[in-house]
Amino acid sequence: MAAKAPAPATRHIVSINDLSDHDIESIFEIAQAYLERFPDPNFPYRIRRSTNLASDFILASLFYEPSTRTRLSFESAMLRLGGDVITSADPLTSSAAKGESLADSVRVVGNYADVIVIRHPRDGAARLAAEYSPIPIINGGDGSHEHPTQTLCDIFTLKRKKKNLKRLKVAIAGDLKGSRTIHSFVYALARLGAHIVPMPAPGMELPAHVDRRLREEFHCTFGRQGSIGALYMTPEEPHQPALFAEPDFEFEYKRSGEKIAAVYVTRFQKERWAEKDQSYPKIDAKFLRESKYSQASVLHPLPRVGELDVSFDSDARAVYFEQAAYGVPIRMALISLMLGLEGKSFETFQGGFQKARWPLYDQPLGLGMRCCNPNCIVHDAMEGPYVRNKFHVVSIGDSVMLRCMYCENDVDRFVVASKKGKWYSADAGLLAKASTQKLKDFVFYQNDSDALDNGYHSRKPAAA
């Protein structure tokens, strides 16, 4: 029998969509206030002095993957707020090396600190940690899922440089498939009204579930393929679907002279790819000499490993080191809100995705299918006793999908089985007609063979 997770005690930040637009604006306002209250006289984007607001609090950084900027900026942020820091930065020297589960680790560390920042190689690990932690969890990057606090730094940088993100054209270049930073970033850009111009390396396009969410849930238009890549455009009315083809961006640029406002460069995520030697684009001064990039701020979450030429560092458009510096005031603001240090909090927001029609489906342990993403935390042997196969049932138009609660990958091919009737059907539309009570009678399997192997028979189609 699976261990029972305690009820969530407080607010956790696992996805950028755990923050409302108002939450994001609150973070930016407080971050800007900290930059003005504790300035570095030589660099306006740096925090130099400290306060004692968090003198009664401790932040724990629990990192199962290497990190420089995320871990140190969180720890710097907490120290600048006057708090203390405890850290576990190497899994080889932690109890994980002895086989301790993440679920147990966060419950233990929750006794030593007031907020935990976690980084983990498994997609959905931060959501699992939030299930079991007695204190707030902040996702510092989980597998190729998301990195929400990096996106806060990225959007804050863009707003300081470009003021208004509405209809801003932002090119994203490199490994769009494996980069968790990109996945959080494109959701935020879409929500805030920017236009996204993907420039993927060969074979490294946005994952299918991220692409589909942009188009079907964030209602971006999807332009035709051009030499710069596809163009996602947000509609004027954000709640109205706009799934028609737009003219090619290259043609539109030549006709209107409209420029790219920002280029976001990412490294090759070699830790997420089996093939280590792949063709990868390099952004250099020559590339950025094209007229459409003449006013483009160039961002990079860092580290870079050759995809962004160092010769560009002295260019006025290079803002990536400034972007990294904003990690301190942004994370100071986030910690302040989570701990209520500024007399403000954001505990009531329920998430940025559309409201689910059905409650979370918690599939009985040992029954049915698991998440189809092999890197999802549900496939981690150490977490086996602590995870269940939990899915959101998502209905968009005529399509019904299952969305893993942990890693948010979508499953659109599955069979529905009735525990009472002992039948199964490949008609996912049955879920669209099901009541909440009826949903509890269903078990989901990956395919017919799995359902047959578990004693179910094929349902005869209803008579005409």
Steps between C-alpha positions, in 0.01 A plus 500: 500500500636842404600742771235769544618850422400771748264775391691798356585739781577805292564645156760336273653633177563208266392647163487855367128427478483475878530880486224729379581805289431708814746285699768558238441875504522498883835320482628755247383797710674368811816410305513854359450642848794292629720626216417856606534439876823297489681624188851445384613854413706372207256250347125582504404134444682373810401471865780606733361559848289281730201518733387294799146422377561124498708480817265236647503274193719235336510396135612149405643437154458134408680441171529162328654654186788743449418870529685828530264791428175355637641369828733792573245767404237341727749479783618856436137616492430340839817644652420847359161470672678430829408131512717190530574224250563128528595308188531151356666561165648158421278188498809283544551646848131496598272217610390460137827307456371258766173452314279750685194608303425859410170473685681412824774758446262796469306392808822490697645824362163665565586473871818701453389791280207721400520470121671248269645564154537172312674395179465145371576309177152341487205677335228562759730456801410844635128413490569180694704698753209743539267207577706399801673816622360674812652831381496690169681343204653714224597319181860578405471280190363145465623292207383652173169605655525862620719762667250768610731730695740527205203614293420768757856633452463481121166682486620763749803564277280535192264740676788719614640510146181504293241633750194329346490134396174523307564394137876502563674257260735272695716244317602191699801316362665164563384196696130569546420137576726429795512847657273534804576871496346533154183314601426738787605798287266433206200453731573836662555674165170365368308603810645850493420558133843468336549335160733198504735425210654151548846442347571139605816306437437200270278247679467720809160657440261574787356180650162405354313563826653849540426586136141382536445690822620822340252460219202341673510634857688828466330560164810599302480503125752288318655653189639316199856379507748765384877529489495638855265233629133480590324797655264472797283809533271576791151622408361838600234321707698247701203272572393461136668222299690628196635193325536631146818529297684830502715630212865400504697723738783560253251637247329709767833640618604604150164666446462678835858526629384367839799374695578226749500660846697229680695184426507239776789255454528162672781248522489139382354308796748212472383345828156441345615347169639155428689631195763742623637608163227686316483789256433817696463862390738769616387858556775752431543864405470416130164329551370792705617750239184439297276806508208322665719449811631857516292580811490149647607445859689171523421284804645170619422314826865383515723310514603528138715234340586644159156578356536875574823660385695684771582770246143619541541574873601862444198571277239728659232243411662232720304493827564145625729595789255766610228235466698274736539784753122541517485152652569654842227770520246274325563214740505738797153614393372144455630390840350813659157422360514132593599583858277809530796728577358808326147470638388345171441142393347306213354195666159495330593462132404158357721489190541647155350216298132490414281357776468123476154360438574187699687448827850357488484133407697296755537157345524212751852374555584201283215563258506652155760705317786715620616827350644444151796734565791271594671778699192573712550464875241218505763275337764565768551177693568678832173693474289194416324472839417873502360569153167403349391534140323834519351664193301808415226417248524784248229571243580737213244515220426141399824367649533341843849447642666390819760737643748361753468697822875488557675573169198640306565284194181416310371155406253511211490130414368268769211268572233546766405196709202457734577330830133411546420380150846350433496646147732741324464744213738710291236774488648773721182696436339289772681724749335812358162357597605358835395642834753540782361186662522303175860610453594312819385175336749534214854369467725622218725268299760582235348266241260210433759235584554640852125507564455144371793377711328644807172314442294760309304429181437726206175695526255442218404820318156636586220400260414763237 
